[in-house]
């Protein structure tokens, strides 16, 4: 490789590619693979049939017949991400096939060992997380078509039909809406370092616009996801084995460790987007909420976690806005904070509809004698009624982070 020309601009300290962040897709995995190499056919065969295998209560027996495959034929992070997605979905189906009253204590060796190896290679935990469920789980129906819900589909699915597809893809569209804001972070920090108020103002306006677009994308949840299906069918498969009374002792990964391990389920708090925006804007959450958010960073791909840490260690944007005394900069900064608080308020509205209201309806039905066991029958889980699937006390947590976001406004 030839030495670079001296006249070249030095790379931005926060060049997105360094952190596996895409200029076009942000934290989404760009055009993920949809097929694993031929030796992994047994995994793909099960993954393609997951909804039917779970609803017919046959997944566990299929997993027991599955050969134990070596992970050595997986090449590159794209194949590893697809393997992690496939094994995560199979694991969630295996654990929750019979609902919260029929859980297992041991993940069998032929699933646990390769899952652990792939997880170690990616620096991800061996459980379904936002990085699998959303970031790596999408494909375009028409490869040249737009990134819109009508042209999108999931790669792997679980019980929940169109509502599950909608839940994943609307969340993906929220991530896509964030992309101009992610790019604005790098411009804003460059402007702070150069004390360039004009560029900083433009970057803050772009960031605020992106956060407002994220709220717009989130509104599509009402069009594509049925609250009853989400609560009674889908939600249990996002649940983990940490801070969950239904699996109080965790899960033994056979062939990995004789001791049970505990991991949190999927959570919106595992999305890197809001962590990055919080760090840029200097939002300080209360200790219990901040501790939960820090723990959720362990569920992000390591390069994305490093991106958040890089922003955290950068020169303070907030301090520059305060010291500038410029009303225009302050207004642009406050528009970002206000948009972020509004997004978090709207998330509370969604959670109220899809969890609190749905839980109340499910509670009223629970005494009905017709309810059969297992999530596929729509018998709603009760262990996490007041908690998120990540294990947080959901309303106190969401209101706390919304309120501390509002406190980040700079007064005149």
C-alpha positions as CSV (number, residue, x, y, z in Angstrom):
1,X,0.0,0.0,0.0
2,X,1.4,3.4,-1.0
3,X,2.0,6.2,1.5
4,X,-0.8,8.7,1.5
5,X,-0.4,12.1,0.0
6,X,0.6,14.8,2.5
7,X,-2.1,17.1,1.3
8,X,-4.9,14.7,2.4
9,X,-7.2,15.9,5.2
10,X,-6.5,13.9,8.4
11,X,-9.5,11.6,9.1
12,X,-12.1,12.9,11.5
13,X,-11.5,11.6,15.0
14,X,-15.0,10.3,14.9
15,X,-15.0,8.8,11.4
16,X,-18.1,6.6,11.4
17,X,-16.5,3.6,9.5
18,X,-14.1,3.2,12.5
19,X,-17.1,2.2,14.6
20,X,-18.9,0.0,12.0
21,X,-21.4,2.8,11.6
22,X,-22.7,3.3,8.0
23,X,-23.2,6.7,6.4
24,X,-26.3,5.3,4.8
25,X,-27.7,3.0,7.4
26,X,-26.3,4.2,10.7
27,X,-26.2,1.4,13.3
28,X,-28.2,-1.0,11.0
29,X,-26.1,-3.7,9.5
30,X,-25.9,-2.7,5.8
31,X,-27.9,-5.2,3.6
32,X,-27.4,-8.2,5.9
33,X,-26.7,-11.7,4.6
34,X,-29.8,-13.9,4.5
35,X,-28.1,-17.3,4.0
36,X,-25.4,-19.1,5.9
37,X,-22.8,-21.3,4.2
38,X,-24.1,-24.8,3.3
39,X,-22.6,-26.6,6.4
40,X,-25.1,-24.5,8.6
41,X,-28.2,-25.8,6.7
42,X,-29.5,-27.6,9.9
43,X,-29.6,-24.2,11.7
44,X,-31.3,-22.4,8.8
45,X,-33.8,-25.2,8.3
46,X,-35.0,-24.8,11.9
47,X,-34.9,-21.0,11.8
48,X,-37.1,-20.8,8.7
49,X,-39.8,-22.9,10.4
50,X,-39.6,-21.3,13.9
51,X,-43.2,-20.0,14.1
52,X,-44.7,-23.4,13.1
53,X,-42.3,-25.4,15.3
54,X,-43.1,-23.3,18.3
55,X,-46.9,-23.2,17.9
56,X,-46.9,-27.0,17.4
57,X,-44.7,-27.5,20.5
58,X,-42.1,-29.3,18.3
59,X,-39.1,-26.9,18.5
60,X,-37.4,-28.5,21.5
61,X,-37.5,-32.0,20.0
62,X,-36.1,-30.6,16.7
63,X,-33.2,-28.9,18.5
64,X,-32.4,-32.1,20.4
65,X,-32.0,-33.8,17.0
66,X,-29.8,-31.0,15.6
67,X,-26.1,-31.9,15.0
68,X,-23.5,-30.0,16.9
69,X,-21.8,-27.8,14.3
70,X,-18.4,-26.3,14.4
71,X,-18.3,-22.5,14.0
72,X,-15.0,-22.6,12.2
73,X,-16.5,-22.3,8.7
74,X,-18.1,-18.9,9.5
75,X,-16.1,-16.1,7.8
76,X,-16.4,-12.4,8.5
77,X,-18.7,-10.4,10.7
78,X,-21.6,-10.6,8.3
79,X,-21.8,-14.4,8.5
80,X,-21.2,-14.2,12.3
81,X,-24.1,-11.7,12.7
82,X,-26.5,-13.9,10.7
83,X,-25.4,-17.0,12.8
84,X,-26.0,-15.0,16.0
85,X,-29.4,-13.9,14.7
86,X,-30.4,-17.5,13.8
87,X,-29.1,-19.0,17.1
88,X,-30.7,-16.2,19.2
89,X,-34.1,-16.8,17.7
90,X,-33.8,-20.6,18.1
91,X,-32.7,-20.1,21.7
92,X,-35.7,-17.8,22.5
93,X,-38.1,-20.2,20.9
94,X,-36.5,-23.2,22.8
95,X,-36.6,-21.4,26.2
96,X,-40.2,-20.0,25.9
97,X,-41.9,-22.6,23.7
98,X,-44.2,-23.6,26.6
99,X,-44.7,-20.2,28.1
100,X,-43.3,-18.9,31.4
101,X,-44.6,-21.9,33.3
102,X,-42.8,-24.4,31.1
103,X,-39.3,-22.9,30.9
104,X,-36.1,-24.9,30.8
105,X,-33.0,-24.8,33.1
106,X,-30.5,-26.0,30.5
107,X,-29.8,-24.9,26.9
108,X,-28.5,-28.1,25.2
109,X,-24.8,-28.4,24.2
110,X,-25.5,-28.6,20.5
111,X,-27.1,-25.1,20.6
112,X,-25.3,-23.6,23.6
113,X,-21.7,-24.2,22.5
114,X,-21.8,-22.7,19.0
115,X,-24.0,-19.9,20.2
116,X,-21.4,-19.1,22.9
117,X,-18.6,-19.2,20.3
118,X,-20.3,-16.9,17.9
119,X,-21.2,-14.5,20.7
120,X,-17.6,-14.4,21.9
121,X,-16.4,-13.7,18.3
122,X,-18.8,-10.7,18.0
123,X,-18.5,-9.5,21.6
124,X,-22.3,-9.9,22.1
125,X,-24.1,-11.8,24.9
126,X,-25.6,-15.2,24.1
127,X,-29.2,-13.9,24.1
128,X,-31.5,-12.1,21.6
129,X,-30.7,-8.4,21.7
130,X,-31.6,-5.3,19.7
131,X,-28.5,-5.9,17.6
132,X,-30.0,-9.2,16.3
133,X,-33.7,-8.6,16.4
134,X,-33.6,-5.3,14.5
135,X,-30.2,-4.2,13.3
136,X,-29.3,-7.5,11.5
137,X,-32.8,-8.8,10.8
138,X,-34.0,-7.1,7.6
139,X,-33.9,-7.5,3.9
140,X,-35.4,-5.7,0.9
141,X,-38.0,-7.5,-1.2
142,X,-36.8,-5.6,-4.2
143,X,-33.1,-5.2,-3.8
144,X,-33.2,-1.8,-5.7
145,X,-36.3,-0.6,-4.0
146,X,-36.5,1.9,-1.1
147,X,-36.1,1.3,2.6
148,X,-39.8,1.6,3.3
149,X,-42.0,-0.9,5.2
150,X,-43.8,-2.1,2.0
151,X,-40.4,-3.1,0.5
152,X,-39.0,-4.6,3.7
153,X,-39.2,-8.0,5.4
154,X,-37.5,-9.8,8.3
155,X,-35.0,-12.6,7.7
156,X,-36.0,-14.7,10.7
157,X,-39.3,-14.6,12.6
158,X,-41.2,-16.0,15.6
159,X,-44.9,-16.4,16.4
160,X,-46.7,-13.1,16.0
161,X,-47.3,-12.9,12.3
162,X,-47.7,-9.5,10.7
163,X,-47.6,-7.8,14.1
164,X,-44.1,-9.2,14.8
165,X,-43.0,-8.1,11.3
166,X,-44.4,-4.7,12.0
167,X,-42.8,-4.3,15.4
168,X,-39.3,-5.2,14.0
169,X,-39.6,-3.1,10.9
170,X,-41.1,0.0,12.5
171,X,-38.2,-0.1,15.0
172,X,-35.8,-0.4,12.0
173,X,-37.4,2.7,10.5
174,X,-36.8,4.6,13.7
175,X,-33.1,3.6,13.5
176,X,-33.0,4.7,9.8
177,X,-34.6,8.1,10.7
178,X,-31.8,8.6,13.2
179,X,-29.0,8.4,10.5
180,X,-28.8,12.2,9.7
181,X,-28.6,12.8,13.5
182,X,-25.7,10.3,13.8
183,X,-23.8,12.1,11.0
184,X,-24.6,15.4,12.7
185,X,-22.8,14.2,15.9
186,X,-19.5,13.9,14.0
187,X,-20.0,17.4,12.5
188,X,-21.0,18.9,15.8
189,X,-18.0,17.5,17.6
190,X,-15.7,18.7,14.8
191,X,-17.3,22.1,15.1
192,X,-16.8,22.2,18.9
193,X,-13.2,21.3,18.5
194,X,-12.8,24.1,15.9
195,X,-15.0,26.6,17.8
196,X,-17.0,26.9,14.5
197,X,-20.4,28.2,15.6
198,X,-22.0,28.3,12.2
199,X,-21.2,24.6,11.5
200,X,-22.3,23.7,15.0
201,X,-25.6,25.5,14.5
202,X,-26.3,23.6,11.3
203,X,-25.4,20.2,12.9
204,X,-27.7,20.9,15.8
205,X,-30.6,21.7,13.5
206,X,-29.9,18.4,11.6
207,X,-29.9,16.5,14.9
208,X,-33.2,18.0,16.0
209,X,-34.8,17.2,12.6
210,X,-33.6,13.6,12.9
211,X,-35.0,13.1,16.4
212,X,-38.3,14.6,15.2
213,X,-38.3,12.2,12.2
214,X,-37.7,9.3,14.7
215,X,-40.9,10.2,16.5
216,X,-42.8,10.3,13.2
217,X,-41.5,6.8,12.4
218,X,-42.4,5.5,15.8
219,X,-46.1,6.5,15.2
220,X,-46.3,3.8,12.5
221,X,-46.4,1.3,15.4
222,X,-50.1,1.9,15.7
223,X,-50.6,0.9,12.0
224,X,-48.6,-2.3,12.0
225,X,-48.7,-3.8,15.5
226,X,-51.8,-5.2,17.3
227,X,-51.4,-4.6,21.1
228,X,-53.0,-7.9,22.1
229,X,-50.8,-9.9,19.8
230,X,-47.7,-8.0,21.0
231,X,-48.5,-8.5,24.7
232,X,-49.9,-12.0,24.6
233,X,-47.8,-13.6,21.9
234,X,-44.6,-11.7,21.0
235,X,-43.4,-10.2,24.2
236,X,-42.4,-13.4,26.0
237,X,-39.9,-14.2,23.2
238,X,-38.1,-11.0,24.0
239,X,-37.8,-11.8,27.7
240,X,-34.5,-12.7,29.3
241,X,-33.3,-14.7,32.3
242,X,-32.1,-11.8,34.5
243,X,-34.5,-9.9,36.8
244,X,-37.3,-12.2,35.5
245,X,-39.2,-14.2,38.1
246,X,-40.1,-16.8,35.5
247,X,-36.4,-17.7,35.3
248,X,-35.1,-16.6,38.6
249,X,-32.1,-18.9,38.5
250,X,-30.9,-18.0,35.0
251,X,-30.0,-20.6,32.3
252,X,-27.2,-23.2,32.1
253,X,-25.4,-23.1,28.8
254,X,-24.4,-26.8,28.6
255,X,-20.8,-27.4,27.6
256,X,-19.9,-23.8,28.3
257,X,-20.3,-23.5,32.1
258,X,-21.9,-25.7,34.8
259,X,-23.2,-22.5,36.5
260,X,-26.3,-20.8,35.3
261,X,-25.9,-17.5,33.6
262,X,-28.2,-14.5,33.6
263,X,-28.8,-12.1,30.7
264,X,-31.4,-9.4,30.1
265,X,-33.9,-9.7,27.3
266,X,-34.3,-7.3,24.4
267,X,-34.9,-3.7,25.2
268,X,-35.1,-0.4,23.3
269,X,-32.4,0.8,25.8
270,X,-30.0,-1.4,23.8
271,X,-30.2,0.9,20.8
272,X,-27.0,2.9,20.5
273,X,-28.9,5.9,19.0
274,X,-30.3,7.5,22.2
275,X,-27.1,6.7,24.2
276,X,-25.1,8.7,21.6
277,X,-27.6,11.6,21.6
278,X,-27.6,11.7,25.4
279,X,-23.8,11.8,25.6
280,X,-23.6,14.5,22.9
281,X,-26.1,16.7,24.7
282,X,-24.7,16.1,28.1
283,X,-28.0,14.5,29.5
284,X,-27.3,13.2,33.0
285,X,-29.8,10.5,34.2
286,X,-30.4,9.6,37.8
287,X,-28.2,6.9,39.2
288,X,-30.5,3.9,39.1
289,X,-31.6,4.7,35.5
290,X,-28.1,5.5,34.5
291,X,-26.9,2.2,35.9
292,X,-29.5,0.2,33.9
293,X,-28.5,2.2,30.7
294,X,-24.8,1.4,31.3
295,X,-25.6,-2.3,31.7
296,X,-27.6,-2.2,28.4
297,X,-24.4,-1.0,26.6
298,X,-23.0,-4.4,27.2
299,X,-25.6,-5.7,24.7
300,X,-24.4,-3.4,21.9
301,X,-21.9,-4.5,19.3
302,X,-18.5,-3.4,20.8
303,X,-17.7,-0.9,18.0
304,X,-21.0,0.9,18.7
305,X,-20.3,0.9,22.4
306,X,-16.9,2.4,21.6
307,X,-18.6,5.1,19.5
308,X,-20.7,6.2,22.5
309,X,-17.6,6.2,24.8
310,X,-15.8,8.4,22.2
311,X,-18.6,10.9,22.3
312,X,-18.6,10.8,26.1
313,X,-14.8,11.6,26.2
314,X,-15.1,14.5,23.7
315,X,-15.1,18.2,24.5
316,X,-18.4,19.2,26.0
317,X,-20.9,20.6,23.5
318,X,-23.1,21.8,26.3
319,X,-20.2,23.9,27.8
320,X,-19.5,25.5,24.5
321,X,-23.1,26.5,24.0
322,X,-23.3,27.9,27.5
323,X,-20.0,29.8,27.2
324,X,-20.9,31.2,23.7
325,X,-23.8,33.2,25.0
326,X,-25.3,32.9,21.5
327,X,-29.2,32.8,21.6
328,X,-29.3,31.1,18.2
329,X,-27.0,28.3,19.4
330,X,-28.9,27.9,22.6
331,X,-32.2,27.7,20.7
332,X,-30.8,25.0,18.4
333,X,-29.4,23.0,21.4
334,X,-32.7,23.3,23.2
335,X,-34.6,22.2,20.1
336,X,-32.6,18.9,20.2
337,X,-33.2,18.4,23.9
338,X,-36.9,19.2,23.5
339,X,-37.2,16.7,20.6
340,X,-35.5,14.0,22.6
341,X,-37.8,14.5,25.5
342,X,-40.8,14.5,23.2
343,X,-39.5,11.2,21.6
344,X,-39.3,9.7,25.1
345,X,-42.7,10.9,26.0
346,X,-44.1,9.3,22.9
347,X,-42.3,6.1,23.8
348,X,-44.2,6.1,27.1
349,X,-47.5,6.5,25.2
350,X,-46.6,3.4,23.1
351,X,-45.6,1.4,26.1
352,X,-48.8,2.4,27.9
353,X,-50.9,1.0,25.0
354,X,-48.9,-2.1,24.2
355,X,-48.0,-3.2,27.7
356,X,-50.0,-1.5,30.5
357,X,-53.4,-1.4,28.8
358,X,-52.8,-4.8,27.2
359,X,-51.7,-6.2,30.6
360,X,-54.9,-5.0,32.2
361,X,-57.0,-6.7,29.5
362,X,-54.9,-9.9,29.8
363,X,-55.4,-9.9,33.6
364,X,-59.1,-9.7,33.1
365,X,-59.0,-12.8,30.8
366,X,-56.5,-14.8,32.8
367,X,-59.1,-16.5,34.9
368,X,-60.9,-17.9,31.9
369,X,-60.8,-21.7,31.9
370,X,-60.2,-21.8,28.1
371,X,-56.7,-20.5,28.3
372,X,-54.2,-23.2,27.3
373,X,-50.5,-23.3,28.2
374,X,-47.8,-21.8,26.0
375,X,-47.4,-18.4,24.3
376,X,-48.6,-19.7,21.0
377,X,-52.1,-20.2,22.4
378,X,-52.1,-16.5,23.4
379,X,-51.9,-17.1,27.2
380,X,-50.3,-13.9,28.3
381,X,-47.2,-13.9,30.4
382,X,-47.6,-12.4,33.9
383,X,-44.1,-12.4,35.3
384,X,-43.1,-9.1,33.6
385,X,-46.4,-7.2,33.9
386,X,-44.7,-4.1,35.4
387,X,-41.3,-4.6,33.9
388,X,-39.7,-4.2,30.5
389,X,-38.3,-7.3,28.7
390,X,-34.9,-5.9,29.6
391,X,-35.8,-6.2,33.3
392,X,-36.4,-2.5,34.1
393,X,-39.3,-1.2,36.2
394,X,-40.7,0.1,33.0
395,X,-42.8,3.2,33.8
396,X,-40.6,4.6,36.6
397,X,-37.5,4.1,34.3
398,X,-39.1,5.7,31.2
399,X,-40.5,8.7,33.1
400,X,-37.2,9.2,34.9
401,X,-35.1,9.3,31.7
402,X,-37.8,11.6,30.0
403,X,-37.7,14.0,33.0
404,X,-33.9,14.1,33.2
405,X,-33.8,14.8,29.5
406,X,-36.1,17.8,30.0
407,X,-33.8,19.0,32.7
408,X,-31.0,19.2,30.1
409,X,-32.6,22.4,28.5
410,X,-30.4,25.5,28.8
411,X,-32.3,28.5,30.2
412,X,-31.8,32.0,28.9
